[in-house]
Amino acid sequence: MAETKEMEVQKEEAALEEGVERTRECQCFVPRADIYEVDDQIVIVADVPGASEESIEITLEKDILTINAYVDITEFEGYSLAFAEYEVGDYQRSFRISDEIDREKISATVKEGVLRVFLPKATEALTRKISVKAA
């Protein structure tokens, strides 16, 4: 794993700094995420329950990839909530990516509250086999 250190996506420590003002009046959570590497790309899998394709924004500024997912709080008519264990809110998380990611080919999908962000490796960063010939 040490040899892939430069390809790892690192969590940006200041994802939700204290003192940062939000423009929406709801809670904001840092979504849980798994990061794994396959031959030609790195994949971030993040939980964003309640977020839809239209409500997710992914931005890349310099080396920081930021995920923002906005969830509409649904209030049902005809009853009042007596007790709730599940909290509803937005999601925000940032990751620092290396220069070995092909920024032009980053893509994402969302299905049933699971966001997948695909970070393809740049051609120069892909592992290649070098043949050895007898002299």
Secondary structure, DSSP 8 states (H G I E B T S, - for coil): -GGGGGGS-EE-TTTT-TT---SSSSEEE---EEEEEETTEEEEEEE-TT--GGGEEEEEETTEEEEEE-------TT---S--S---EEEEEEEE--TTB-GGG-EEEEETTEEEEEEEB-GGGS---------
